[in-house]
Amino acid sequence: MEAVEQENLTALERKWLEEKKDTVSLEEAFTEDGNIDKEKMEGDIMSRLPQPSGWKISILPYRGARKSKGGIELAEETQKKTQLATTCGYVLKHGPLAYTDPEKFPTGPWCEEGQWIIFGRYAGSRIPIDGGEIRFLNDDEVLGTVSDPKDILHMF
């Protein structure tokens, strides 16, 4: 940003610009094929995301690839529709009570942090954030796990 433009900013706006330079955005944590760069998710991004409470787990819905299998760049609107329609997500964090009921989960947690899961299309609460959305699911709304979300994605 040019010095002349910097002079027209308030002190708070300049501070925000400086802080923004030092942070990694959620958008930057996604790879070209729609997967998550786990190294970029650690630290700064995780500390800025809402934390689940109680028996909730937070997930980041799968975004899908930016290009089709044939190499055509997909429109941003198409990518957003894929994210909204997806039933796969990356487990970000468990709430403090998630999977602690031994009667309900006698074999332990159904999923772990850092794992891809399958959930119902309308499950959970959508939380809009900068760069997309996260969802909060109840611990018993996880339908299964998957090693790679592209294995079950039927679009494109």
C-alpha positions in Angstrom: 0.0 0.0 0.0 1.4 3.4 -0.9 2.5 5.8 1.8 -0.2 8.4 0.7 -2.9 5.8 1.3 -1.4 4.9 4.6 -1.7 8.5 5.8 -5.4 8.5 5.2 -6.0 5.5 7.5 -6.8 5.7 11.1 -4.4 4.2 13.7 -6.7 1.2 14.1 -6.9 0.6 10.4 -3.1 0.7 10.2 -2.9 -1.8 13.1 -5.3 -4.1 11.3 -3.2 -4.0 8.2 -0.1 -4.9 10.1 -1.8 -7.8 11.9 -3.2 -9.1 8.6 0.3 -9.3 7.1 1.4 -11.6 9.9 -1.6 -14.0 9.7 -2.4 -16.9 7.5 -6.0 -16.8 6.2 -8.3 -19.9 6.2 -8.3 -19.7 2.4 -4.5 -20.2 2.3 -4.9 -23.4 4.3 -6.5 -25.2 1.4 -4.5 -26.9 -1.3 -5.2 -26.6 -5.1 -7.1 -30.0 -5.0 -9.3 -28.9 -2.1 -7.5 -30.8 0.7 -6.2 -29.1 3.8 -2.5 -28.2 4.4 -2.3 -29.4 8.0 0.8 -27.4 8.8 -1.0 -24.1 7.9 -4.0 -25.1 10.0 -1.9 -25.3 13.2 -1.3 -22.3 15.3 -2.7 -18.9 14.1 -5.7 -20.1 12.2 -6.9 -22.6 14.9 -6.6 -19.9 17.6 -8.9 -17.6 15.7 -11.6 -20.1 15.0 -14.6 -20.5 17.3 -14.1 -23.3 19.8 -16.8 -25.9 20.3 -18.4 -26.3 23.8 -20.0 -29.3 25.5 -20.5 -32.3 23.3 -20.0 -30.4 20.0 -17.2 -30.9 17.5 -16.1 -28.3 15.0 -15.5 -29.3 11.4 -14.4 -27.5 8.2 -16.5 -28.7 5.3 -14.6 -30.1 2.3 -14.3 -27.4 -0.4 -13.6 -29.4 -3.5 -11.0 -28.7 -6.1 -10.5 -25.4 -7.8 -10.3 -27.1 -11.2 -12.3 -29.9 -12.8 -10.7 -33.3 -13.6 -10.3 -31.9 -17.2 -8.3 -28.9 -15.9 -11.0 -26.3 -16.3 -11.0 -23.6 -13.6 -14.3 -23.7 -11.6 -16.2 -20.5 -10.9 -16.1 -19.3 -7.3 -19.9 -19.8 -7.1 -19.5 -23.4 -8.2 -16.9 -24.0 -5.5 -19.2 -22.5 -2.9 -22.1 -24.7 -4.0 -19.8 -27.7 -3.7 -18.9 -26.7 -0.1 -22.5 -26.2 0.9 -23.6 -29.5 -0.6 -20.8 -31.6 0.8 -21.2 -34.2 3.4 -17.5 -34.5 4.2 -15.6 -32.4 6.7 -12.2 -32.1 8.4 -12.4 -32.4 12.2 -10.9 -29.3 13.8 -11.6 -29.6 17.5 -13.7 -31.6 20.0 -15.6 -29.9 22.8 -14.7 -30.8 26.3 -17.6 -33.3 26.7 -17.5 -34.8 23.2 -17.3 -38.6 23.3 -17.0 -38.8 27.1 -20.2 -40.8 27.7 -19.1 -44.4 28.1 -22.6 -45.8 27.6 -23.2 -43.9 24.4 -19.6 -44.4 23.0 -18.4 -47.7 24.6 -15.6 -48.1 22.0 -14.4 -44.5 22.3 -14.7 -41.5 19.9 -16.1 -42.0 16.5 -13.5 -39.6 15.0 -10.4 -37.8 16.0 -9.1 -34.2 15.4 -7.4 -34.0 12.0 -9.6 -36.7 10.4 -12.1 -36.5 7.6 -15.7 -37.5 8.5 -19.0 -38.0 6.8 -22.1 -36.3 8.2 -25.7 -35.6 7.2 -26.3 -32.9 4.7 -28.3 -30.8 7.1 -26.5 -31.8 10.3 -25.0 -29.2 12.6 -25.0 -25.5 12.8 -23.3 -23.4 10.1 -21.0 -20.7 11.3 -19.9 -18.2 8.6 -16.3 -17.1 8.9 -13.9 -15.2 6.7 -13.1 -17.5 3.9 -16.0 -19.9 4.2 -17.8 -21.6 7.0 -17.3 -24.1 9.8 -19.9 -26.3 11.3 -20.6 -27.4 14.8 -22.0 -31.0 15.0 -23.1 -33.0 18.0 -20.7 -35.8 18.7 -23.3 -38.4 17.6 -24.0 -36.8 14.2 -20.8 -38.3 12.7 -21.9 -41.0 10.2 -18.5 -42.4 9.4 -14.9 -41.6 8.5 -13.1 -41.4 5.2 -9.5 -41.2 4.3 -10.0 -38.9 1.3 -13.1 -36.8 0.6 -12.5 -37.1 -3.1 -13.3 -40.8 -2.9 -17.0 -40.1 -2.3 -17.5 -36.7 -4.0 -19.8 -37.2 -6.9 -19.6 -33.7 -8.5 -17.2 -32.8 -11.3 
